[in-house]
Amino acid sequence: MIAPSLLSADFGRLAEEIAALEAANADILHLDVMDGHYVPNLSFGFPVIRKIRSLCKLPLDVHLMVTNPAFHISLLSELGVQMVSFHQETVYHSHRLLTQLKDSGIKAGLALNPAIPVNTLDSILGELDYVLVMSVNPGYSAQAFIPTAIDKISCLAELRQARNLAFQIEVDGGVSAANSAVLIKSGCDILVSASYIFGSDDYQAAISALRNS
């Protein structure tokens, strides 16, 4: 599945951008929520997410790059968000927050920064709906892809098969048609792409290239 990240969209033309993504057969909209503390950048908050929800019917996937993810859960649930991931190092009790997400009817995910190994998820993989592998350091769009993410995806895919689990694998950062084939072959289910899609003159062609390269 292809999940364009709205971080690279033209927010002066937000409704047009979202309509273009729907017409281009995007599967999911990926929303990066940043607080200027966990990452050195600010993005958008609840009013913008509410507007995005009103503009489309695609599933919304929120990546919380914040120091207080628990604060966001009830509001995101009210807004009709379908997927939420957070960074386990930002909370004391990851299991509790994952349970809270699921009880709210939201698919629950954990995000792994480039320096965080897969084995930190060993005891909680069975509770996850998806794992978000960061292939850049979070905070900014248009960064270069970090190749070690491929090893993480392969490792997660092997663990999924060995343990007969059903979590999905998502990757975000520097994703383009140049690396989408190896990411899919490694076991990735959801490709998040920002600058590659929004930097294209043809969103449908870009999304098709990601899916079929």
Buried (B, 14 or more C-beta within 10 A) or exposed (E): BBBBBBBBBEEEEBEEBBEBBBEBEBBBBBBBBBBEEBBEBEBBEEEBBBBBBEBBEBBBBBBBBBBEBBEBBEEBBEBBBBBBBBBBBBBEEBEEBBEBBBEBEBBBBBBBBBEBEBEEBEEEBEBBBBBBBBBBEBBBBBBEBBEEBBEBBBBBBEBBEEEEEEBBBBBBBBBBBEBBBBBBEBBBBBBBBBBBBBEBEEBBEBBBBBBEB
